[in-house]
């Protein structure tokens, strides 16, 4: 079992931000990544749609004998992971916006959360927010339009910059000192955000925490791969594989796959 791959799926290319953290922390692990770009973004879909797509992705990864599955999508995690864990006999790692560290460390008592509609409207998100936001102002912003632009390879475009400025300004007006990125696509915006935000505003995403949790669960289930053989990292896309390839190291090959 330890030689089997880790499965990772997302509604497109965003989950590669999670893959990179996992690959850095666990360099010997084989991985299979599914970019469901054809159905992106998940954030505006109904809960039933999100669950159905998450099951489809999970079953394909299980067909490839994955030993653990990382749901590298905040929207899929917050809407579907409970169903996935009840339906399949394999460990799942989910992703939630990192509200806790922002809420515990804010000095201005105001934090911003940039996420998809599907994440911000989910029951799991509201439970987490209620748990940690007592006495803190939480400014939520739906990142409408961000994922499609990233999927089109327009991360650094003027269109993206104008969109992000519109979303960030109300947070700055509220004097936030933490910005939580609640979608795995959004870490690719960090260079742009660093140029826009005052120096005291810290950006938090979940990538490293997810990698550490993946390692912990593999250890608990005795599934860590200690082989020194070069790992196989396979990427599948049902959309434009050129965009996915452009954000990966050239040593990783992207294959087209209809799913």
C-alpha positions in Angstrom: 0.0 0.0 0.0 2.8 2.5 0.8 4.0 2.4 -2.8 0.5 3.4 -4.1 -0.1 7.1 -5.1 -1.7 10.0 -3.3 -4.7 11.2 -5.3 -5.4 14.9 -5.6 -8.3 16.6 -7.3 -9.5 20.1 -7.8 -11.9 22.0 -10.0 -9.0 22.9 -12.3 -5.4 24.0 -11.8 -5.7 25.6 -8.4 -5.0 22.5 -6.4 -1.5 22.4 -7.9 -0.7 25.0 -5.1 -1.5 22.1 -2.7 0.4 19.5 -4.8 3.6 21.7 -4.7 3.5 21.8 -0.9 2.9 18.0 -0.6 5.6 17.2 -3.1 8.1 19.4 -1.2 7.3 17.8 2.1 6.9 14.3 0.8 9.3 14.0 -2.2 9.2 10.2 -2.4 5.4 9.9 -2.7 3.8 9.1 -6.1 0.9 11.4 -6.9 -2.0 11.5 -9.4 -3.6 14.9 -10.0 -7.0 15.5 -11.6 -7.8 19.0 -13.0 -11.5 19.0 -13.5 -11.2 22.3 -15.5 -14.2 21.3 -17.8 -16.5 21.8 -14.8 -14.7 24.8 -13.2 -15.5 26.7 -11.2 -17.3 24.6 -8.6 -18.0 27.7 -6.4 -21.2 28.7 -8.2 -22.7 25.2 -8.5 -25.3 23.6 -6.3 -24.3 21.3 -3.4 -25.7 18.3 -5.2 -23.6 19.1 -8.3 -20.5 19.5 -6.2 -21.0 16.2 -4.4 -21.6 14.4 -7.8 -18.4 15.9 -9.3 -16.4 15.0 -6.2 -17.6 11.4 -6.3 -16.7 11.2 -10.0 -13.2 12.4 -9.3 -12.8 10.2 -6.3 -13.9 7.1 -8.2 -11.4 7.8 -10.9 -8.6 8.2 -8.4 -9.6 4.9 -6.7 -9.5 3.2 -10.1 -5.8 4.3 -10.1 -5.3 2.6 -6.7 -4.8 5.8 -4.7 -4.1 5.2 -1.0 -5.3 8.6 0.2 -7.2 11.4 -1.5 -6.6 15.1 -1.0 -9.7 17.2 -1.9 -7.6 20.2 -3.1 -10.6 22.4 -3.4 -12.2 24.4 -0.7 -15.7 24.3 -2.2 -15.6 20.5 -2.6 -14.3 20.1 0.9 -16.9 22.3 2.6 -19.8 20.8 0.6 -18.8 17.2 -0.1 -16.1 15.7 2.2 -18.5 14.4 4.8 -20.3 12.4 2.0 -17.0 11.2 0.6 -15.8 9.9 3.9 -19.0 8.1 4.5 -19.0 6.6 1.0 -15.4 5.4 0.4 -13.0 3.4 2.5 -9.9 5.5 2.0 -8.5 8.5 4.1 -9.5 11.9 2.8 -7.7 15.2 3.5 -9.9 18.3 3.1 -9.2 22.0 2.9 -10.8 24.8 4.8 -10.0 28.5 4.8 -7.5 29.2 7.6 -9.8 31.3 9.7 -8.4 30.0 13.0 -4.8 31.4 12.8 -6.1 34.7 11.4 -8.7 35.1 14.1 -6.3 34.2 16.9 -3.5 36.5 15.8 -5.3 39.6 14.5 -4.5 42.8 16.3 -6.9 45.0 14.5 -9.8 42.6 15.3 -10.7 42.5 11.6 -9.8 39.8 9.0 -10.7 39.4 5.4 -11.7 36.1 3.7 -11.6 35.8 -0.1 -13.4 32.7 -1.2 -15.9 31.2 -3.6 -19.7 31.5 -3.1 -19.8 27.7 -2.6 -17.3 27.9 0.3 -18.7 31.0 2.0 -22.3 29.7 1.9 -21.4 26.2 3.2 -22.4 24.8 6.6 -18.8 23.8 7.5 -17.5 27.3 6.8 -20.2 28.9 9.0 -19.4 26.5 11.8 -15.7 27.3 11.7 -16.3 31.0 11.5 -18.7 31.0 14.4 -16.2 29.0 16.5 -13.3 31.4 16.1 -14.7 34.9 15.2 -16.2 36.0 18.5 -15.3 39.7 18.9 -13.7 39.8 15.5 -15.1 41.5 12.4 -15.0 39.1 9.4 -15.2 40.7 6.0 -16.3 38.0 3.5 -15.8 38.5 -0.2 -17.0 36.2 -3.0 -14.2 36.0 -5.6 -16.5 36.0 -8.6 -14.6 35.7 -11.8 -11.2 34.9 -10.4 -11.1 31.1 -11.1 -12.2 31.5 -14.8 -9.4 34.0 -15.4 -6.8 31.8 -13.7 -8.0 28.8 -15.8 -7.6 31.0 -18.9 -4.0 31.8 -18.0 -4.8 35.4 -17.2 -3.5 35.5 -13.6 -1.4 38.6 -14.1 -3.8 40.4 -16.5 -5.1 44.0 -16.1 -8.6 42.5 -15.9 -7.5 40.4 -12.9 -5.8 43.4 -11.2 -9.0 45.5 -11.6 -11.1 42.7 -10.1 -8.8 42.1 -7.2 -8.6 45.8 -6.3 -12.4 45.9 -6.2 -12.5 42.9 -3.8 -9.7 44.0 -1.5 -10.6 47.7 -1.0 -13.6 47.1 1.4 -11.3 44.9 3.5 -8.7 47.6 3.7 -11.4 50.1 4.6 -12.3 47.8 7.5 -8.7 47.8 8.7 -7.9 44.1 8.2 -4.5 42.8 9.2 -5.0 39.2 7.8 -6.3 38.1 4.4 -7.4 34.5 4.3 -7.3 32.9 0.8 -10.2 30.4 0.7 -9.7 28.8 -2.7 -6.7 26.8 -3.8 -6.5 28.9 -7.0 -5.9 32.0 -5.1 -2.3 31.5 -4.0 -1.3 32.2 -7.6 -2.5 35.8 -6.8 -0.1 36.3 -4.0 2.5 38.3 -6.0 -0.2 40.6 -7.1 -1.7 40.9 -3.7 1.7 41.7 -2.1 1.9 44.7 -4.4 -1.6 45.9 -3.4 -1.7 45.3 0.3 -0.1 47.4 3.0 3.0 45.7 4.5 1.3 44.9 7.8 -1.4 42.8 6.2 -0.5 39.1 6.3 -1.8 36.6 3.7 -2.7 33.1 4.9 -3.4 30.0 2.7 -3.8 26.4 3.7 -1.2 24.7 1.5 1.5 23.9 4.1 -1.0 22.9 6.7 -2.6 20.5 4.3 0.8 18.9 3.4 1.5 18.4 7.1 -1.9 16.8 7.7 -1.3 14.5 4.7 2.0 13.4 6.2 0.4 12.9 9.6 -2.5 10.7 8.2 0.0 8.6 6.1 2.0 8.0 9.2 -1.1 7.0 11.3 -2.1 4.5 8.6 1.5 3.3 8.0 1.3 4.4 4.4 4.4 6.6 4.0 6.6 5.7 1.1 10.2 5.4 2.1 11.5 4.3 -1.3 14.3 6.4 -2.8 13.1 5.5 -6.3 12.1 8.6 -8.4 8.4 9.2 -7.8 5.8 9.3 -10.5 3.8 12.5 -10.6 1.0 12.2 -13.1 -1.3 15.1 -14.1 -4.6 14.8 -16.0 -6.7 17.6 -17.3 -10.1 17.5 -19.0 -9.6 21.1 -20.1 -6.8 23.2 -21.6 -3.8 21.3 -20.5 -1.5 24.1 -21.7 -2.5 26.3 -18.8 -1.9 23.5 -16.3 1.5 22.8 -17.8 2.5 26.4 -17.7 2.3 26.6 -13.9 4.2 23.3 -13.3 7.8 22.5 -13.5 8.6 21.3 -17.0 9.7 17.9 -15.5 6.0 17.2 -14.9 4.0 16.0 -17.9 0.3 16.9 -18.3 -2.0 14.4 -20.1 -5.4 15.1 -21.6 -8.1 12.9 -20.2 -11.9 13.0 -20.6 -13.6 12.5 -17.2 
